[in-house]
Amino acid sequence: MKKPEALLFFLLVPGILFFLLLPGCTKSSDGPAGIDKRGKLQVYAHRGARSYAPENTIPGYATGLAIGTHWVDMDIVMSADREVVVSHDIRLNPDIVRGPDGKFITERVLVKSLSLEELKQYDVGRLDTTSAYSKFFPAQVGMDGVRMPTLREVIRFVNGKTNKKVGFQIEFKTDPEHPDWTYTPAAFAAALYTILKEENIVPLCEIQSFDWRCLYEIQKLDSRIKTAYLTEWDNEPGCPWSFFDPDPAIAGLWTGGVLVKDHGNSIPQMVKDLGGTCWEPEDVELTKATLKEAHDLGLKVVVWTWPEHSGTTFNVDLVSELIALGVDGIITDDPGMLNSMLAARNYPLPVRY
């Protein structure tokens, strides 16, 4: 979600969680190289697999790989010493971060103000069970001694498990409403690109962001990089921060001043014109018409769920509709449930590691 500072969290009535298919009983689908083939649906394990294990952590990615996914999803921030760290939050999140004393923090300290060594003092292995956020993940296994990994650590762990057969979906976390909270898009893109080159994973990546300025910068550095342009429900006319707002300062805040009205009032056309390879709308934002438009433009369409907006981590009815519509991929906190639904429809499934 692009505006975490403004969110109110609601309680989730836990649904029935599921799973899993026995080893040896699944058909395997292509890895990232096969991503654009129609008739298949790609599974993206969101922040690892946060329905079951701590988000954006090595145990989380181990869980996602064990369940089976085509892509591991992660968010990145930068520390005071310019290390690229895997974390969703620009400011430390009291719902998931404990200090050296073992207690959940109460101050939302900027990641940018802390060195990597300082960040490694915090434990991110458990949810604060008194928080509204925790109610979305009743099956998540809490752990102790879990640290924020660097991006390099995650890349090497995943590649070591999969021999480069699983892709990396990497999201810049910035906030143009608070530009001083993070590094500039240009500096952030440069730091990320250095890692992608040195780890030799440019072909395995999709780089995503709500702050489209970051995507412009990474595209400048290497035309081979696949970029995924994130949008959410509030792009509907009349919603806050809508791309369709009559005030260009609002409509262009998250797009670096680029306006949808200059692209036929079409978000898919806008993504295509700006050099994107993928449009990633919130699940409730997508329509049959916009999906067809995006596909006609040659865009891949991958949807995602916002639990704090939808009230659930996994809406079975909506996922069924999205599969039937023909989306190219689904970003999910519960890859196990998604795999089960795909298996029931005789879809090829990702390899489990």
VENQUI-V901692 format. One record per residue. N is the residue number from 1. RES is the residue in one small letter. PSI is psi in degrees with one decimal (* if undefined). OMEGA is omega as a letter, one per 20 degrees, with the letter a starting at -180 (999 if undefined). NEAR is the number of other C-alpha atoms within 12 Angstrom. Layout:
N_RES_PSI_OMEGA_NEAR / N_RES_PSI_OMEGA_NEAR
//
This chain:
1_m_135.5_a_31 / 2_k_-16.4_a_35 / 3_k_64.0_a_28 / 4_p_-27.2_a_24 / 5_e_-21.4_a_18 / 6_a_2.3_a_13 / 7_l_147.4_r_15 / 8_l_131.4_a_15 / 9_f_139.2_a_22 / 10_f_156.7_r_20 / 11_l_139.4_r_23 / 12_l_131.3_r_23 / 13_v_112.0_a_19 / 14_p_131.3_r_20 / 15_g_-172.3_r_19 / 16_i_120.0_r_16 / 17_l_166.4_a_26 / 18_f_-165.2_o_21 / 19_f_-177.9_j_19 / 20_l_162.0_a_22 / 21_l_139.6_a_26 / 22_l_146.3_r_17 / 23_p_142.4_r_16 / 24_g_-4.2_a_12 / 25_c_14.0_a_16 / 26_t_149.9_r_23 / 27_k_143.8_a_20 / 28_s_142.6_r_27 / 29_s_170.1_r_30 / 30_d_154.4_r_27 / 31_g_-156.2_a_34 / 32_p_-29.0_a_34 / 33_a_-24.1_a_20 / 34_g_17.4_a_26 / 35_i_-28.9_a_34 / 36_d_5.0_a_24 / 37_k_124.3_r_22 / 38_r_158.5_a_21 / 39_g_0.5_r_22 / 40_k_158.3_r_32 / 41_l_127.1_a_44 / 42_q_137.1_r_46 / 43_v_129.5_r_52 / 44_y_114.8_a_47 / 45_a_106.9_a_47 / 46_h_122.3_a_46 / 47_r_31.5_a_43 / 48_g_-85.7_r_47 / 49_a_70.5_a_43 / 50_r_-6.3_r_46 / 51_s_-22.5_a_41 / 52_y_-24.5_a_42 / 53_a_158.8_a_39 / 54_p_133.9_a_44 / 55_e_145.4_r_48 / 56_n_40.9_r_46 / 57_t_163.9_r_46 / 58_i_-45.4_r_38 / 59_p_-34.2_r_34 / 60_g_-41.4_r_43 / 61_y_-35.0_r_47 / 62_a_-39.4_r_33 / 63_t_-46.6_r_35 / 64_g_-41.3_r_48 / 65_l_-36.0_r_39 / 66_a_-35.3_r_32 / 67_i_-39.7_a_40 / 68_g_119.2_r_45 / 69_t_149.5_r_50 / 70_h_-29.0_a_49 / 71_w_138.6_r_49 / 72_v_131.8_a_54 / 73_d_140.2_r_46 / 74_m_156.2_r_49 / 75_d_148.9_a_39 / 76_i_146.0_r_43 / 77_v_175.7_r_47 / 78_m_136.2_a_42 / 79_s_176.7_r_36 / 80_a_-32.2_r_22 / 81_d_22.4_r_19 / 82_r_28.8_r_29 / 83_e_137.7_r_35 / 84_v_116.6_a_44 / 85_v_144.0_r_43 / 86_v_110.3_r_42 / 87_s_143.1_r_43 / 88_h_-25.6_a_39 / 89_d_131.1_r_40 / 90_i_-34.4_r_36 / 91_r_142.0_a_33 / 92_l_135.0_a_33 / 93_n_114.9_a_31 / 94_p_-16.4_r_28 / 95_d_-20.2_a_31 / 96_i_-2.6_a_44 / 97_v_126.1_r_39 / 98_r_143.4_r_32 / 99_g_179.8_r_30 / 100_p_-22.5_r_19 / 101_d_-0.2_r_11 / 102_g_-1.4_a_20 / 103_k_148.6_r_20 / 104_f_136.9_a_26 / 105_i_160.1_r_23 / 106_t_-15.4_r_16 / 107_e_135.8_a_16 / 108_r_80.7_a_23 / 109_v_139.5_r_24 / 110_l_131.4_r_26 / 111_v_-38.0_a_39 / 112_k_-22.1_a_34 / 113_s_-3.3_a_25 / 114_l_141.4_r_27 / 115_s_166.2_r_24 / 116_l_-41.7_r_26 / 117_e_-39.7_r_20 / 118_e_-41.1_r_22 / 119_l_-33.8_a_36 / 120_k_-7.4_r_26 / 121_q_-15.7_a_21 / 122_y_147.8_r_33 / 123_d_127.3_a_35 / 124_v_30.7_a_43 / 125_g_-3.3_a_33 / 126_r_156.1_r_41 / 127_l_143.4_r_37 / 128_d_106.8_a_30 / 129_t_-8.5_r_21 / 130_t_-6.6_a_16 / 131_s_152.2_r_22 / 132_a_-34.5_a_24 / 133_y_-40.3_a_32 / 134_s_-24.0_a_34 / 135_k_-19.0_r_27 / 136_f_-14.8_a_35 / 137_f_62.0_a_38 / 138_p_-20.0_a_30 / 139_a_0.0_a_26 / 140_q_130.7_r_30 / 141_v_120.9_r_23 / 142_g_146.3_a_27 / 143_m_158.7_r_25 / 144_d_152.7_r_23 / 145_g_25.6_a_23 / 146_v_123.8_a_30 / 147_r_159.7_r_35 / 148_m_122.4_r_45 / 149_p_157.0_r_41 / 150_t_162.5_r_32 / 151_l_-40.0_r_40 / 152_r_-40.5_r_32 / 153_e_-40.7_r_23 / 154_v_-44.9_r_38 / 155_i_-46.5_a_42 / 156_r_-35.3_r_25 / 157_f_-49.3_a_27 / 158_v_-45.7_r_38 / 159_n_-35.5_r_26 / 160_g_-33.1_r_18 / 161_k_-34.1_a_22 / 162_t_-5.3_a_28 / 163_n_44.5_r_16 / 164_k_35.3_r_27 / 165_k_-1.2_r_32 / 166_v_139.8_a_44 / 167_g_166.2_a_38 / 168_f_119.9_r_49 / 169_q_116.2_a_47 / 170_i_124.5_a_51 / 171_e_123.4_r_43 / 172_f_133.4_r_51 / 173_k_106.6_r_45 / 174_t_173.7_a_44 / 175_d_102.3_a_33 / 176_p_-15.4_r_30 / 177_e_-22.6_a_22 / 178_h_69.4_a_21 / 179_p_-24.9_a_18 / 180_d_-8.3_a_16 / 181_w_-18.7_a_27 / 182_t_175.8_r_32 / 183_y_165.0_r_34 / 184_t_155.3_r_26 / 185_p_-39.1_a_36 / 186_a_-44.9_r_24 / 187_a_-40.5_a_24 / 188_f_-45.5_r_35 / 189_a_-40.7_r_39 / 190_a_-41.6_r_28 / 191_a_-42.5_r_31 / 192_l_-46.2_a_43 / 193_y_-36.4_r_35 / 194_t_-43.8_a_23 / 195_i_-44.2_a_27 / 196_l_-41.1_r_31 / 197_k_-47.7_a_21 / 198_e_-31.5_r_15 / 199_e_-2.4_r_24 / 200_n_51.1_a_17 / 201_i_15.6_a_32 / 202_v_-44.1_a_31 / 203_p_-16.2_a_27 / 204_l_3.4_a_33 / 205_c_148.8_r_40 / 206_e_126.9_a_43 / 207_i_125.5_a_47 / 208_q_159.3_r_42 / 209_s_148.5_r_43 / 210_f_-30.3_r_41 / 211_d_94.4_a_40 / 212_w_-17.6_r_41 / 213_r_-36.6_r_35 / 214_c_-36.9_r_41 / 215_l_-38.9_r_44 / 216_y_-42.4_a_37 / 217_e_-41.5_a_31 / 218_i_-32.1_r_38 / 219_q_-34.4_r_30 / 220_k_-32.5_a_21 / 221_l_-29.8_a_24 / 222_d_115.9_a_23 / 223_s_-13.2_r_18 / 224_r_-19.2_a_22 / 225_i_128.4_r_33 / 226_k_127.2_a_37 / 227_t_140.1_a_45 / 228_a_118.1_a_40 / 229_y_111.6_a_46 / 230_l_138.4_r_46 / 231_t_167.8_r_40 / 232_e_176.1_a_35 / 233_w_-30.7_a_29 / 234_d_10.5_r_27 / 235_n_-2.5_r_32 / 236_e_142.4_r_25 / 237_p_134.9_r_19 / 238_g_-10.6_r_16 / 239_c_158.6_r_16 / 240_p_140.6_r_20 / 241_w_24.3_r_30 / 242_s_142.1_r_29 / 243_f_-19.3_a_37 / 244_f_7.0_r_30 / 245_d_140.0_r_23 / 246_p_-20.6_r_18 / 247_d_114.0_a_18 / 248_p_-24.6_r_21 / 249_a_-32.6_r_20 / 250_i_-48.9_a_26 / 251_a_-28.8_a_29 / 252_g_8.9_a_28 / 253_l_-46.6_a_30 / 254_w_0.0_a_37 / 255_t_11.5_a_36 / 256_g_29.9_r_26 / 257_g_-5.0_r_21 / 258_v_135.4_a_27 / 259_l_136.6_a_32 / 260_v_-27.5_r_34 / 261_k_-22.4_r_22 / 262_d_3.8_r_20 / 263_h_42.5_r_18 / 264_g_21.6_a_15 / 265_n_32.7_a_22 / 266_s_120.3_r_25 / 267_i_-44.5_r_40 / 268_p_-41.2_r_38 / 269_q_-38.7_r_31 / 270_m_-45.9_r_31 / 271_v_-45.1_r_41 / 272_k_-46.6_a_29 / 273_d_-30.9_a_25 / 274_l_-1.3_r_30 / 275_g_9.6_r_29 / 276_g_151.1_r_37 / 277_t_-15.1_a_36 / 278_c_138.5_r_43 / 279_w_131.0_a_49 / 280_e_83.9_r_44 / 281_p_156.5_r_41 / 282_e_146.6_a_34 / 283_d_-41.6_a_41 / 284_v_-9.6_a_28 / 285_e_-29.1_a_31 / 286_l_141.6_r_36 / 287_t_166.1_r_24 / 288_k_-38.8_a_20 / 289_a_-43.5_a_16 / 290_t_-30.8_r_28 / 291_l_-45.3_r_33 / 292_k_-42.9_r_21 / 293_e_-46.3_a_23 / 294_a_-44.1_r_33 / 295_h_-39.7_r_28 / 296_d_-28.4_r_15 / 297_l_-4.1_a_24 / 298_g_12.4_r_24 / 299_l_144.8_r_37 / 300_k_144.7_a_40 / 301_v_116.9_r_49 / 302_v_128.6_a_43 / 303_v_161.4_a_41 / 304_w_160.9_a_42 / 305_t_140.2_r_38 / 306_w_95.9_a_34 / 307_p_-38.6_a_34 / 308_e_-19.3_r_25 / 309_h_-44.6_a_28 / 310_s_-20.8_a_24 / 311_g_1.1_a_23 / 312_t_154.4_r_33 / 313_t_-20.6_a_42 / 314_f_110.0_r_39 / 315_n_103.0_a_30 / 316_v_-43.2_a_24 / 317_d_-43.4_a_15 / 318_l_-41.6_r_27 / 319_v_-39.5_r_35 / 320_s_-42.2_r_22 / 321_e_-42.0_a_20 / 322_l_-39.5_r_34 / 323_i_-45.4_a_34 / 324_a_-34.8_r_21 / 325_l_-31.8_r_27 / 326_g_34.3_r_30 / 327_v_157.0_a_41 / 328_d_-22.4_a_37 / 329_g_159.1_r_45 / 330_i_125.3_r_43 / 331_i_121.2_a_45 / 332_t_143.4_r_42 / 333_d_-17.1_a_45 / 334_d_71.4_a_47 / 335_p_-24.7_r_50 / 336_g_-46.2_r_38 / 337_m_-43.3_r_36 / 338_l_-44.5_r_46 / 339_n_-38.4_r_45 / 340_s_-42.0_r_30 / 341_m_-36.9_r_32 / 342_l_-39.0_r_34 / 343_a_-40.6_a_28 / 344_a_-23.7_r_16 / 345_r_9.8_r_17 / 346_n_30.7_r_19 / 347_y_148.8_r_25 / 348_p_142.4_a_29 / 349_l_155.0_r_35 / 350_p_152.9_r_44 / 351_v_145.4_r_32 / 352_r_138.4_a_34 / 353_y_*_999_26
//
